[in-house]
Amino acid sequence: MGMVSFADPKAGIPRPQFATVNGVKLHYLDWGGKGETLLFLTSLGGSADDFHPLATRFGDRFHAIGLTRRGQGRSDKPVAGYDTATLVEDIRAFLDFKKIKRATLVGYSLAGNELTAFATLYPKRVGKLVYLDAAYDLPQNAELGRKAGLDLKLPGADNATLALIARSNEYHPDLRQIQVPALGFFVTYDEAPKSALWDEATRLKLVAYWNEYGKAYRREQIERFLREMRDGRVVELHNTTHGGFVFEEEQQAILAREIRAFLLNSAR
């Protein structure tokens, strides 16, 4: 494989690689680069490939790697091990496999649980944390959804994905335990989220949920992040969606600028 141009997010995606840890083969991508490791952790249903346009922006100062968790993408899909504690041990074992003593973790969506739990259990192995719309109390959100009568189906979802959802809703993150600087990106909706995939009945339920619970919940999570993190800062993202911002060029530019400033200017 030739050298990747870190200034060009359209450069070819690195060849897929695999690490067997805790008896499970995990898919990862290594973009190379010099300096401290940035380990990108995926959203629900995501793959390390998702981070390619963003990861290529850091190779001049950092070594970027993306890890696909068990049960997702090209990683193995065992019948068990989807609780947060096991996923954290997969990350630790992967860092050991790569002989990385310390890394900054960059986690998207569901990966927020893994960031918080890993940094709590292994503080000396974490440089900083970057939450990509990921610093939420998911059990609280699930409970609010039940109150609103939401039952969002995932057509075609496999057992691993369903298990990840169920087990993620068991973990209450305690941000007060975090000892390292943390940057939290939060997608801020100016109105109720929309999707062409929703039928009218679902849309009405989601609008009702948003008006009664969702808007306040998101604001509370931002305030909690700022209140409970010892060294936390927040960037709100507008005119985008939770499922879209990592893939949009305009939002990627914002992410890259803010992450780089945070990594280079915050103390550790």
C-alpha positions, 0 to 999 in steps of 0.5 A: 500500500502506498503512502496515504495523504493526510491532507486529502480525505479522499485518499484510499482507505487503508487495507483492512487488518484484524486483531484477535483479542479475548478470543474474538477477531476484531477489524481495524484500520490504521491510517498511520501518522506520527505522535500520540494515538487517536483510537476511533470507536464506532457507532451502533452498526458502524465500521472503522471505515466510517472515520476515514475522511475524519481520521486522514486529517490528523496524520501530521501530528497523531497516529490514527487507528479505527476499531470496529467493535465485536458484533459489527461490520467485519468483526466477529459476531459471537453470541455473547460479550456485548455488555460495556465491561466486555467491550472495554476489555476488548479495547484494552486487549487491542491496545496491548496487541498494538503495544500502545501504552496510552491513547486518546479515545474518540467515540461516536454515539454508542461508543460513549459508554466505552469511553467513560467506562474505559477511562474510569477503569484504566485512567493511566491508559487514556490521554484525552476523550472525545465524545462524538454525540456520545455523552448520553445516559442511554438508560435514561433515554430508553426510559423516556422513550418507553414513557412516550410509547416509542417502539422503534423497530430495526428491520433486519437487525441481527442478534449482535446489534439487538444485544448491543442496544439492550446491554448499552441501556444497562450502563449509567455513565458516571462522568465524575470519575473521569480524570482526563480532559474531555471534549463533548460534541452534541448535535443540537436540534432546533426542531423535532428530528425528521426522517423519510423512513418514518411512517406518519404514526411514528412521526407523530409519536416522535414529535410528541416525545421530542416536545415532552422529553427529548428536547429537555433531555438533550439540554440536560445531558449537555449541562450534566457534561459541563457540571460533572466533568472535571475538565470538560468542554462542549461544542454544539453542532447545528443543521445536522443529525446524529446519524449524519454529522460524521459523514458530512464534509462541512461537519467534518471540518468543524470536528477536525478543527475543534478536536485538533485545538482541544488535543493541542491546547488542553493540558494532561 
